[in-house]
Amino acid sequence: MKFKINSLYYTDAYKTGHMKMLAPGTTKLYGTWIPRSLKHAPKGIDKIVSFGQQLVWKWIHDEFEENFFYTEKRKNLENPNSSTFQNVLNMGELLELKNKALSFSKDMLLYLGMDFNGEHFEKLWDLGYLPIKVKALPEGIETNPNIPHMTFVNTVDGFAWLTLYLETIVSSLAWKPSTSATIARLYRKQAEEWVKKTDPDNLGLVDYMCHDFSARGLNPHDMISSGLGHATSFRGSDTLSVIPAARYFYNEPENEVCINSVNASEHSVSTTKIFTVGEQQMISDWLKIFPKGILSIVADTFDLWKLITDYLPNIKEEILARDGKLVIRPDSGDPVDIICGDAFDATTGEYIYVDESYFRDYTHKQNCEYKGVIELLWDIFGGTINEQGYKVLDPHIGAIYGDSITPERQLEIYKRLESKGFASTNIILGIGSFTYQYNTRDTLGFAAKGAWFEVKDTGKCNCGHTIECDCIKEYNIYKDPITDDGTKKSLKGLLKVDYVNDYGQEKPEIKVFTEQTSLQESTGLLQLIYEDGKFYNETSLTEIRKKLNEH
C-alpha cells in the first residue's frame, strides 16, 4: 500500500494545542482506558472481556516506528562504521527524514491559520521512541464496568503532552476488540448452556456453533481486531486475516491455525450452476468435487423449500454415502422462523402441534414454513434421539444460518428447537453485521481519561522552603459533570486493580482502588505490557482462550 501518513495525524485536531494548555511545569500525565457502562450493551452481557491491549500497542508501536521515527532507515544512516564521506551523506538523509516527520507542523500552521510551534514533536523525533509506559489487565479475564483495562503514563519529563495526544488512537483502536470479545463471550455462554441441556455429549461442538461472517462489513483493521475478538471464544470463522494476525499480535505458532472453516458456496457461484445444469445437479456435482469433509451450500437462491423437499430426497443416497456432512444454508427471511418453523404460539411459549390432517388445507410452501428447516431435514434424513430425549440430525446433514443473528435470536432459536424436541447442536449460527458491525465505542462506554499528573515547581512554592527549589507536586484529577447521570464520572489518581474476597463471596471480585501511592499502584493485576518501545508480559490467543474457559 503506497498511502502512508505521518503517525502524528492519528489524533483529534484539538490535541495539537493541548501541550500549551497543560498546567505549567507538568512533567508526567497518567491516563486510563476504561469501560464505563453496560447501558448500550446487548441484553445478557454482565461482564466485559479484557482483550486487545497487546494488539493495540503493537499496532501503535509499529505505526510510529515506520511512519514517524523511520527507525530502520535511521539505524542504517546512523552506522558509526561508515566512512567520513558516507557519514556526511547520511547526515543529509537523516535531516531529510527529520524534516519529513516534522512536515506535520507545516500542515498545522495552514490548518489552524496561525503560528504553530512544533518543537515538542522535534524532541520526540530526536528521542527516537515512544516514552510511554503501559499497564494492562491480563487479557482473557472478565470485569464489571468501571474497572480500568489499561493505564498509560509518559516515562520522560516533558512528554506529558504525549499521553493526551495518544488518547485518540488508543480510543479508536481499543474499543473494538474488547467489545467483540465480550459479545462473542455472551454467544458462547448461551451456546454452552443449551448444549449442556439438550446434547451434552457434543459439548465440543460449542467451539464451532457461532461462526464469524462479519469481515465484509468491516474495514481491514476492524476485520482483524473484531475477528480476533470473536476468536477468543470460537474457532469457527471466515475472517481469514485472523490467522496471520494471531501469529503476529498474539504469538500463535506458524505451523498452526487458530480458526477453521469449510468449503462453501455463495449465490453468484450457485447461479452459474443453476442456469446451466439446474439446482439438483449442482448439489450432486459439488458432492463429487468435495467427496470428504463438510460442504456448505447456500440454499435460498430461489426456492429454499423446493431444494430441501424435492432435490435433497432425490440425492439422499449420495448424501448419506458421502464421507462428510452437507450443510444447508438459508440466507433470507426471519432466521428464527426459517430454522424452527412458524407454528409457535408466543402467548404460551409453545409450539402448536396438530395431526397430519392439518396440512391438507395448506400449500406446500405453508407446510414447509410451518415446520422449518431443521424439522424438514429430520423428516428426510432422520437421526438419533439422545439420552436427554432430544433429536440430533444424521451426521451427514446439517444447517447453518448466517443472516441477522443477534444474541436474543440465538436464544429464541435454541428455545424453539428445544420446544420441538431438537438439540441446539443441530444449527450453526453465522455471526455478522447484526453482531459485530452495529457497535460503537459507547456500546460498553469505553473512554480514556486523565487521572493523575505531576508538576515541577520552579521558584518559591508552598513547601515551606524559604529559598527557590524544584519541588515535585502530584495532583489527583477527575471529571464529574453535574449534567450527567454518573456514567462520565472518571476515576481519580493512581489506580490499582486487584481481586478482593469480601466476606460471604463465593469467589474473589475484581475491584479498583483509587488515589493510590506509587508503591500501591505498582502492585495488583495491572501488569506492564509496553515501556519505551519494548514489550513485556506478552500473551497468546491460546492462553486467552484458556483463561476465558477457566472462568
Backbone torsions as a table, in degrees:
resi	resn	phi	psi	omega
1	MET	NA	124.1	-176.0
2	LYS	-79.1	-31.4	-176.1
3	PHE	-73.5	110.4	175.6
4	LYS	-129.8	138.5	178.2
5	ILE	-123.4	153.0	174.1
6	ASN	-53.9	131.9	-175.6
7	SER	-61.2	-22.2	-180.0
8	LEU	-63.8	-21.0	-179.9
9	TYR	-73.3	-14.9	-178.8
10	TYR	-81.3	62.4	177.5
11	THR	-155.1	168.6	171.5
12	ASP	-75.6	144.2	-176.0
13	ALA	-56.1	-38.7	-175.4
14	TYR	-66.7	-17.1	178.0
15	LYS	-64.8	-24.8	-174.7
16	THR	-66.2	-21.6	-179.8
17	GLY	-101.8	-1.6	-172.8
18	HIS	-72.8	-20.5	177.5
19	MET	-58.5	-38.9	179.7
20	LYS	-77.1	-19.2	-175.2
21	MET	-90.5	-13.5	178.6
22	LEU	-61.1	153.5	175.0
23	ALA	-54.6	134.4	-179.0
24	PRO	-53.9	135.7	178.1
25	GLY	84.1	4.9	-179.6
26	THR	-62.6	125.7	-178.6
27	THR	-106.3	-35.7	-178.7
28	LYS	-138.0	146.8	176.0
29	LEU	-136.5	131.8	-173.4
30	TYR	-114.1	122.1	-178.2
31	GLY	-117.8	164.2	-179.6
32	THR	-126.9	154.7	171.6
33	TRP	-122.9	119.5	-166.5
34	ILE	-147.3	135.6	169.9
35	PRO	-83.9	124.8	-169.0
36	ARG	-102.8	-17.6	-171.1
37	SER	-160.4	148.5	172.7
38	LEU	-104.3	14.4	-175.3
39	LYS	-56.4	-37.6	-177.5
40	HIS	-108.3	12.5	-178.5
41	ALA	-79.8	154.4	175.0
42	PRO	-57.2	144.7	179.3
43	LYS	-57.7	133.0	179.4
44	GLY	108.3	-17.3	178.7
45	ILE	-81.7	123.1	176.9
46	ASP	-123.7	-8.9	177.8
47	LYS	-134.7	156.9	-178.7
48	ILE	-117.1	130.9	-177.8
49	VAL	-81.9	127.2	172.7
50	SER	-76.6	111.0	-178.2
51	PHE	-159.9	144.5	170.5
52	GLY	106.4	-9.7	-175.4
53	GLN	-62.6	-42.2	178.9
54	GLN	-65.6	-43.2	176.1
55	LEU	-57.0	-47.9	-175.7
56	VAL	-62.4	-47.0	-175.4
57	TRP	-76.5	-26.6	172.0
58	LYS	-67.3	-38.3	178.9
59	TRP	-66.1	-47.5	-179.6
60	ILE	-62.7	-45.5	179.1
61	HIS	-57.1	-50.3	-178.9
62	ASP	-62.0	-40.8	-178.6
63	GLU	-59.7	-48.1	-179.7
64	PHE	-71.2	-36.2	177.9
65	GLU	-60.6	-43.2	-173.2
66	GLU	-85.8	-34.6	-168.6
67	ASN	-119.2	7.6	172.1
68	PHE	-134.0	-55.7	-179.6
69	PHE	-78.7	-24.0	-175.6
70	TYR	50.2	50.9	-168.2
71	THR	-57.5	-47.2	-177.1
72	GLU	-63.8	-43.0	178.5
73	LYS	-63.7	-40.0	-179.4
74	ARG	-66.0	-37.3	178.8
75	LYS	-60.5	-42.2	179.4
76	ASN	-68.3	-40.0	-177.0
77	LEU	-75.7	-24.8	-179.0
78	GLU	-94.5	20.7	-179.4
79	ASN	-65.3	114.7	-177.3
80	PRO	-70.9	-14.9	-178.5
81	ASN	-86.0	-2.6	179.3
82	SER	-68.6	155.9	176.1
83	SER	-67.2	163.1	179.9
84	THR	-59.0	-43.7	179.3
85	PHE	-61.1	-44.1	-179.0
86	GLN	-66.8	-35.2	178.0
87	ASN	-60.8	-38.1	178.7
88	VAL	-63.2	-45.2	177.9
89	LEU	-62.8	-42.7	-179.4
90	ASN	-62.8	-39.1	178.7
91	MET	-62.1	-36.3	176.9
92	GLY	-65.1	-41.5	178.2
93	GLU	-68.8	-36.6	177.0
94	LEU	-61.2	-42.4	179.2
95	LEU	-62.9	-37.8	176.9
96	GLU	-63.4	-42.2	177.6
97	LEU	-61.8	-43.6	-179.6
98	LYS	-63.2	-45.2	179.1
99	ASN	-62.1	-35.5	177.7
100	LYS	-64.1	-43.2	179.1
101	ALA	-65.4	-36.2	-175.3
102	LEU	-90.5	0.2	177.2
103	SER	-63.6	-18.4	175.0
104	PHE	-54.7	-40.2	-178.9
105	SER	-62.6	-34.8	178.0
106	LYS	-65.2	-39.9	177.4
107	ASP	-64.6	-36.7	179.3
108	MET	-66.5	-35.1	176.6
109	LEU	-61.3	-45.6	178.6
110	LEU	-69.5	-39.0	-175.9
111	TYR	-66.6	-44.6	-176.9
112	LEU	-87.9	-17.9	-179.7
113	GLY	70.2	30.1	-179.8
114	MET	-157.7	168.4	179.1
115	ASP	-57.8	140.2	179.2
116	PHE	-132.4	121.6	179.4
117	ASN	-95.5	111.3	-178.4
118	GLY	-104.0	27.4	-178.4
119	GLU	-59.3	-35.2	-178.7
120	HIS	-67.0	-31.5	174.8
121	PHE	-68.8	-39.1	177.5
122	GLU	-61.7	-42.6	178.6
123	LYS	-63.6	-37.0	178.0
124	LEU	-65.6	-42.7	179.7
125	TRP	-63.9	-42.3	178.3
126	ASP	-61.7	-36.9	179.2
127	LEU	-62.9	-42.5	172.4
128	GLY	89.0	6.2	176.5
129	TYR	-157.9	168.5	177.1
130	LEU	-84.4	111.3	-179.7
131	PRO	-80.4	67.5	-174.7
132	ILE	-130.1	136.7	173.9
133	LYS	-111.3	124.8	-177.3
134	VAL	-118.1	130.7	172.2
135	LYS	-118.9	145.1	-176.7
136	ALA	-145.2	156.3	171.6
137	LEU	-65.8	151.2	171.4
138	PRO	-56.3	133.9	179.5
139	GLU	-76.1	135.5	-178.3
140	GLY	106.0	3.8	172.6
141	ILE	-106.1	159.7	-178.1
142	GLU	-112.1	141.4	-178.6
143	THR	-132.0	164.5	168.1
144	ASN	-76.6	167.2	171.5
145	PRO	-61.3	160.8	178.1
146	ASN	69.3	20.0	169.9
147	ILE	-106.5	117.7	-178.0
148	PRO	-63.6	133.1	176.7
149	HIS	-91.9	-13.2	-175.8
150	MET	-162.1	145.1	170.0
151	THR	-130.1	152.4	178.4
152	PHE	-148.5	143.9	-176.7
153	VAL	-149.0	146.2	177.1
154	ASN	-72.7	145.9	-177.2
155	THR	-100.3	-13.4	-178.4
156	VAL	-119.2	129.7	178.2
157	ASP	-57.0	142.3	180.0
158	GLY	95.4	-6.4	-179.8
159	PHE	-115.8	25.8	175.4
160	ALA	-59.6	-32.5	179.0
161	TRP	-59.1	-29.1	-176.3
162	LEU	-66.9	-34.9	177.1
163	THR	-57.9	-46.3	177.8
164	LEU	-66.5	-41.4	-174.7
165	TYR	-62.9	-37.8	-177.7
166	LEU	-80.0	-7.2	-178.7
167	GLU	-55.2	-42.1	-176.3
168	THR	-63.2	-50.1	-177.1
169	ILE	-68.9	-36.0	174.6
170	VAL	-61.2	-47.1	-178.2
171	SER	-62.5	-42.2	-176.9
172	SER	-69.8	-28.3	-175.8
173	LEU	-94.8	-34.1	-164.3
174	ALA	-85.6	-23.8	-175.0
175	TRP	-71.8	-34.8	-172.3
176	LYS	-65.1	-53.2	-177.1
177	PRO	-61.7	-39.4	179.0
178	SER	-68.1	-41.8	179.9
179	THR	-63.5	-45.8	179.1
180	SER	-65.7	-39.7	177.6
181	ALA	-63.6	-38.0	180.0
182	THR	-66.7	-43.4	179.0
183	ILE	-68.7	-40.9	176.6
184	ALA	-59.6	-38.2	178.0
185	ARG	-62.0	-38.7	176.8
186	LEU	-62.7	-46.8	177.4
187	TYR	-57.5	-43.3	-177.9
188	ARG	-66.4	-43.1	179.2
189	LYS	-59.1	-42.7	-179.7
190	GLN	-68.9	-40.1	177.7
191	ALA	-63.0	-45.5	179.6
192	GLU	-61.1	-42.8	-179.1
193	GLU	-58.2	-44.5	-175.1
194	TRP	-81.2	-28.9	173.6
195	VAL	-67.9	-42.5	177.0
196	LYS	-59.3	-32.7	-178.7
197	LYS	-80.5	-40.7	-170.2
198	THR	-110.3	-18.1	-177.4
199	ASP	-160.0	60.3	-172.9
200	PRO	-63.6	-22.8	178.1
201	ASP	-67.2	-17.7	-179.5
202	ASN	-112.0	36.1	-178.5
203	LEU	-61.3	-27.3	178.9
204	GLY	-63.9	-19.3	179.4
205	LEU	-70.6	-15.6	-177.3
206	VAL	-56.5	-35.1	179.3
207	ASP	-54.8	-22.9	-173.2
208	TYR	-120.2	4.8	-174.1
209	MET	-77.8	-16.1	174.8
210	CYS	-128.1	116.0	-169.9
211	HIS	-110.4	132.3	-176.8
212	ASP	-77.1	113.5	176.2
213	PHE	-114.8	19.8	-165.8
214	SER	-90.1	-8.6	-167.9
215	ALA	-54.5	-44.0	-172.2
216	ARG	-67.0	-14.1	178.5
217	GLY	-101.4	7.9	-176.0
218	LEU	-121.5	154.2	172.3
219	ASN	-72.3	162.9	-173.8
220	PRO	-55.0	-39.0	179.7
221	HIS	-70.2	-44.3	178.6
222	ASP	-64.8	-32.3	175.8
223	MET	-55.2	-42.2	179.8
224	ILE	-74.0	-51.4	-173.7
225	SER	-66.8	-41.3	177.3
226	SER	-71.1	-40.9	178.6
227	GLY	-60.9	-39.4	175.8
228	LEU	-67.2	-36.8	176.9
229	GLY	-60.3	-45.0	176.1
230	HIS	-60.7	-39.8	-175.9
231	ALA	-70.0	-11.8	174.5
232	THR	-68.7	-22.1	-179.2
233	SER	-115.7	-23.5	-175.1
234	PHE	-135.1	153.1	174.9
235	ARG	-97.7	-19.3	-179.9
236	GLY	-76.4	122.7	-178.5
237	SER	-164.5	141.3	171.3
238	ASP	-101.8	7.6	-179.9
239	THR	-89.0	87.1	-171.5
240	LEU	-60.2	-32.3	-177.4
241	SER	-61.8	-16.2	177.8
242	VAL	-63.5	-31.8	-176.3
243	ILE	-61.8	-58.6	178.4
244	PRO	-67.9	-31.5	-180.0
245	ALA	-64.5	-39.9	178.5
246	ALA	-64.6	-34.4	177.4
247	ARG	-69.4	-42.9	-176.4
248	TYR	-76.1	-50.3	-173.6
249	PHE	-86.4	-25.2	-174.4
250	TYR	-131.2	24.2	164.9
251	ASN	57.6	32.6	174.6
252	GLU	-75.4	145.9	-176.1
253	PRO	-61.5	145.6	-178.9
254	GLU	-67.3	-28.5	-176.1
255	ASN	-92.2	13.3	178.4
256	GLU	-132.7	159.8	171.9
257	VAL	-119.3	144.1	-174.5
258	CYS	-92.0	-9.8	179.3
259	ILE	-134.0	165.2	179.7
260	ASN	-141.7	156.6	172.5
261	SER	-150.7	-166.2	-174.3
262	VAL	-137.2	167.2	170.1
263	ASN	-67.2	132.4	-175.6
264	ALA	-150.3	148.6	178.3
265	SER	-94.9	171.5	171.7
266	GLU	-137.1	174.1	-174.2
267	HIS	-63.3	-39.4	-179.3
268	SER	-62.8	-42.5	177.5
269	VAL	-65.3	-44.9	-178.0
270	SER	-59.7	-44.5	-176.7
271	THR	-64.9	-31.9	177.1
272	THR	-63.5	-31.1	178.1
273	LYS	-85.0	-42.0	-178.0
274	ILE	-59.9	-41.8	-177.2
275	PHE	-79.9	-3.1	177.9
276	THR	-113.9	-44.9	-176.5
277	VAL	-122.0	-10.1	-178.3
278	GLY	96.9	159.2	-171.7
279	GLU	-72.0	-40.6	179.6
280	GLN	-64.4	-44.7	179.1
281	GLN	-65.1	-34.5	176.4
282	MET	-55.0	-50.0	-178.8
283	ILE	-63.8	-44.1	-179.6
284	SER	-60.8	-42.6	177.9
285	ASP	-61.4	-44.3	-177.4
286	TRP	-67.8	-33.5	176.1
287	LEU	-61.0	-33.0	178.6
288	LYS	-78.6	-36.9	179.3
289	ILE	-66.8	-35.6	178.7
290	PHE	-119.7	80.1	-173.1
291	PRO	-74.4	-11.6	-178.5
292	LYS	-131.8	159.7	173.1
293	GLY	80.6	-171.4	-178.7
294	ILE	-86.9	131.3	176.1
295	LEU	-126.0	123.5	-179.7
296	SER	-107.1	131.1	178.2
297	ILE	-121.7	131.8	174.5
298	VAL	-69.9	131.6	-165.0
299	ALA	-116.9	1.3	-175.3
300	ASP	-114.2	25.6	179.3
301	THR	-54.9	-40.7	175.3
302	PHE	-131.2	-75.1	-172.8
303	ASP	-124.0	97.9	-179.8
304	LEU	-57.0	-46.0	-173.6
305	TRP	-67.9	-35.9	177.7
306	LYS	-66.9	-41.2	178.7
307	LEU	-58.8	-45.0	-176.6
308	ILE	-72.3	-46.9	-170.7
309	THR	-90.0	-20.3	179.3
310	ASP	-104.9	-54.9	-172.2
311	TYR	-75.0	-45.4	-177.3
312	LEU	-61.6	-42.9	177.0
313	PRO	-59.9	-32.2	-179.3
314	ASN	-68.6	-28.0	-179.9
315	ILE	-115.7	23.8	-177.5
316	LYS	-55.2	-45.1	-176.8
317	GLU	-65.7	-35.1	175.4
318	GLU	-61.8	-43.5	-178.5
319	ILE	-65.1	-44.6	-177.4
320	LEU	-71.9	-26.4	-179.3
321	ALA	-83.6	-14.1	-176.3
322	ARG	-75.0	146.6	178.5
323	ASP	-86.1	70.6	-179.1
324	GLY	164.2	-169.5	-176.5
325	LYS	-119.4	134.5	170.8
326	LEU	-95.2	123.3	-178.0
327	VAL	-108.5	125.5	179.7
328	ILE	-91.8	129.1	-176.7
329	ARG	-120.6	96.6	166.3
330	PRO	-69.0	153.4	-174.7
331	ASP	-143.6	20.2	179.5
332	SER	-156.1	160.4	-177.2
333	GLY	92.4	-179.8	177.1
334	ASP	-73.3	117.3	-173.2
335	PRO	-59.7	-36.2	-178.9
336	VAL	-65.5	-48.1	-179.1
337	ASP	-68.3	-41.0	-178.5
338	ILE	-62.1	-44.3	-178.3
339	ILE	-74.2	-45.9	-168.8
340	CYS	-102.4	-14.7	-173.5
341	GLY	93.7	160.5	-174.9
342	ASP	-107.8	15.2	178.4
343	ALA	-87.5	50.4	-175.6
344	PHE	-113.6	128.5	179.0
345	ASP	-94.4	105.4	-177.3
346	ALA	-64.5	-25.7	-179.1
347	THR	-67.8	-45.9	-178.6
348	THR	-92.4	-17.2	-176.3
349	GLY	73.2	23.2	-177.4
350	GLU	-132.1	160.8	174.5
351	TYR	-78.8	148.7	176.1
352	ILE	-88.3	118.9	179.3
353	TYR	-104.3	131.1	-179.0
354	VAL	-136.5	163.1	176.6
355	ASP	-82.4	176.1	-174.0
356	GLU	-61.3	-26.8	-179.0
357	SER	-60.8	-22.7	-179.6
358	TYR	-59.2	-38.2	-171.8
359	PHE	-78.2	-14.1	-176.2
360	ARG	-65.0	-25.7	-176.9
361	ASP	-95.2	7.2	-175.5
362	TYR	-123.2	156.7	178.3
363	THR	-72.2	163.9	177.0
364	HIS	-58.1	-42.6	179.3
365	LYS	-60.0	-44.6	179.5
366	GLN	-63.8	-39.2	178.2
367	ASN	-63.6	-40.4	178.1
368	CYS	-65.5	-44.2	179.0
369	GLU	-62.4	-35.9	178.6
370	TYR	-61.5	-42.8	-175.0
371	LYS	-84.2	-42.7	-175.2
372	GLY	84.8	167.6	-171.8
373	VAL	-60.6	-47.7	-174.0
374	ILE	-63.6	-45.4	179.6
375	GLU	-66.3	-38.5	177.6
376	LEU	-62.5	-42.5	177.5
377	LEU	-65.0	-36.9	176.8
378	TRP	-63.7	-41.9	179.1
379	ASP	-59.3	-34.6	-176.8
380	ILE	-85.8	-48.2	-170.0
381	PHE	-106.0	-17.7	-178.2
382	GLY	65.9	-155.1	-178.1
383	GLY	162.9	-145.3	-179.9
384	THR	-127.5	160.3	171.8
385	ILE	-110.7	119.6	-174.1
386	ASN	-78.1	178.8	-177.1
387	GLU	-61.2	-25.4	179.6
388	GLN	-83.1	-5.8	177.8
389	GLY	90.2	15.3	-178.4
390	TYR	-106.8	145.8	-179.2
391	LYS	-78.0	134.6	176.6
392	VAL	-124.9	121.1	-176.8
393	LEU	-57.0	151.7	172.8
394	ASP	-50.2	137.7	-175.2
395	PRO	-64.7	-7.7	178.6
396	HIS	-86.5	-6.5	-176.3
397	ILE	-137.7	147.8	178.5
398	GLY	-162.9	-174.5	-178.2
399	ALA	-146.2	149.8	173.1
400	ILE	-137.8	142.4	175.3
401	TYR	-127.2	126.2	-171.9
402	GLY	-123.9	27.8	-178.3
403	ASP	-130.7	130.3	171.7
404	SER	65.7	28.5	179.4
405	ILE	-81.2	136.2	174.0
406	THR	-131.3	165.3	176.0
407	PRO	-58.5	-35.6	178.5
408	GLU	-66.7	-41.2	177.7
409	ARG	-69.0	-34.8	175.0
410	GLN	-55.9	-49.1	179.3
411	LEU	-62.5	-41.4	-179.5
412	GLU	-64.1	-39.8	178.1
413	ILE	-62.4	-47.9	-180.0
414	TYR	-62.4	-40.5	-178.9
415	LYS	-64.1	-45.8	-178.6
416	ARG	-68.2	-40.8	177.5
417	LEU	-60.7	-43.5	178.6
418	GLU	-61.5	-39.8	178.1
419	SER	-61.5	-30.0	179.6
420	LYS	-90.5	-1.7	179.3
421	GLY	89.4	17.9	179.5
422	PHE	-106.4	142.1	175.5
423	ALA	-71.9	150.5	179.3
424	SER	-66.6	-21.0	-178.5
425	THR	-71.2	-3.7	178.3
426	ASN	-76.0	-9.7	-175.9
427	ILE	-132.4	136.8	169.6
428	ILE	-104.2	138.0	-179.4
429	LEU	-109.2	127.5	174.8
430	GLY	-87.0	124.2	-174.3
431	ILE	-103.0	116.8	-175.3
432	GLY	-134.2	-125.3	-170.0
433	SER	-61.6	-39.9	-176.9
434	PHE	-68.5	-9.6	-178.5
435	THR	-110.0	-53.4	-171.0
436	TYR	-103.5	-12.2	-179.0
437	GLN	-100.8	-19.8	-177.5
438	TYR	-92.3	42.0	-178.7
439	ASN	-130.3	158.0	175.4
440	THR	-137.3	-179.1	175.2
441	ARG	-59.3	-25.4	-178.3
442	ASP	-83.4	-9.6	179.5
443	THR	-54.7	-42.2	174.9
444	LEU	-114.8	12.2	174.7
445	GLY	66.6	33.0	-177.6
446	PHE	-68.0	142.1	175.9
447	ALA	-159.4	150.8	173.4
448	ALA	-108.4	128.8	-177.7
449	LYS	-140.8	150.1	173.4
450	GLY	-74.1	143.8	-178.5
451	ALA	-129.9	-16.8	-175.0
452	TRP	-160.8	144.6	170.9
453	PHE	-147.2	163.6	-176.1
454	GLU	-124.5	137.3	-178.4
455	VAL	-126.4	136.0	173.1
456	LYS	-99.7	114.6	177.9
457	ASP	-83.8	127.1	173.8
458	THR	-109.3	134.9	-175.5
459	GLY	94.0	-167.1	-177.0
460	LYS	-69.3	142.6	179.1
461	CYS	-139.9	-168.7	-176.1
462	ASN	-95.1	19.1	-176.4
463	CYS	-77.6	-9.8	-179.2
464	GLY	101.6	-11.5	177.8
465	HIS	-70.1	147.9	-179.9
466	THR	-97.8	-5.9	179.0
467	ILE	-119.9	167.6	179.1
468	GLU	-64.0	142.7	-177.0
469	CYS	-147.9	172.1	174.1
470	ASP	-115.1	83.8	-178.6
471	CYS	-91.9	141.4	175.8
472	ILE	-98.1	124.2	176.3
473	LYS	-114.8	140.9	178.2
474	GLU	-112.6	141.6	179.2
475	TYR	-130.5	131.0	170.7
476	ASN	-89.3	126.5	-175.4
477	ILE	-124.2	156.0	178.3
478	TYR	-165.6	170.2	173.4
479	LYS	-123.8	149.0	-179.8
480	ASP	-155.2	76.4	-174.8
481	PRO	-62.9	130.6	-179.9
482	ILE	-66.6	-23.0	-177.8
483	THR	-89.5	1.0	-177.6
484	ASP	-99.9	164.2	179.1
485	ASP	-86.6	8.0	-179.5
486	GLY	105.7	-15.2	-178.8
487	THR	-61.2	-39.1	-173.9
488	LYS	-87.1	-0.2	174.9
489	LYS	-64.0	126.6	-174.7
490	SER	-99.5	163.8	179.9
491	LEU	-76.7	153.6	-169.0
492	LYS	-117.2	126.3	172.7
493	GLY	83.0	-174.8	174.2
494	LEU	-63.9	144.7	-170.0
495	LEU	-120.0	149.6	172.3
496	LYS	-132.2	135.0	176.8
497	VAL	-119.0	131.1	-177.5
498	ASP	-157.9	165.3	174.8
499	TYR	-76.0	137.7	176.1
500	VAL	-129.5	127.6	179.1
501	ASN	-109.4	87.5	177.9
502	ASP	-70.3	158.0	-178.4
503	TYR	-57.2	129.9	176.8
504	GLY	91.8	-8.3	179.4
505	GLN	-79.2	140.5	177.2
506	GLU	-68.8	-39.5	179.4
507	LYS	-142.0	156.9	-177.7
508	PRO	-60.4	147.2	178.1
509	GLU	-107.9	141.0	176.8
510	ILE	-80.9	124.5	-179.8
511	LYS	-131.3	159.8	178.9
512	VAL	-109.6	140.6	177.2
513	PHE	-116.0	125.7	-176.5
514	THR	-98.8	169.3	175.3
515	GLU	52.4	49.1	-177.9
516	GLN	-88.4	156.8	171.1
517	THR	-76.4	167.4	178.4
518	SER	-60.4	-38.3	179.0
519	LEU	-65.4	-43.9	179.0
520	GLN	-64.9	-40.4	-179.3
521	GLU	-63.8	-25.8	-177.7
522	SER	-76.5	-7.3	-179.5
523	THR	-108.7	177.7	176.2
524	GLY	96.0	-163.8	-172.8
525	LEU	-81.1	-26.0	178.2
526	LEU	-67.2	117.3	-175.8
527	GLN	-118.5	150.9	-179.4
528	LEU	-64.3	127.7	174.9
529	ILE	-121.4	-18.8	-178.3
530	TYR	-155.7	136.4	176.1
531	GLU	-157.6	124.3	174.3
532	ASP	51.5	44.8	175.3
533	GLY	84.8	4.9	-179.7
534	LYS	-123.2	150.4	-176.7
535	PHE	-105.0	147.2	-177.8
536	TYR	-137.9	155.6	173.9
537	ASN	50.4	45.9	179.9
538	GLU	-68.2	150.1	179.5
539	THR	-124.6	173.9	178.9
540	SER	-121.9	161.8	176.4
541	LEU	-62.3	-37.7	177.9
542	THR	-59.6	-44.1	179.2
543	GLU	-65.9	-37.3	179.4
544	ILE	-65.4	-45.9	176.9
545	ARG	-57.3	-45.2	-179.2
546	LYS	-61.3	-42.4	-178.7
547	LYS	-64.2	-43.0	179.0
548	LEU	-64.5	-41.3	-179.7
549	ASN	-67.6	-30.1	178.2
550	GLU	-66.5	-27.5	-179.1
551	HIS	-88.1	NA	NA
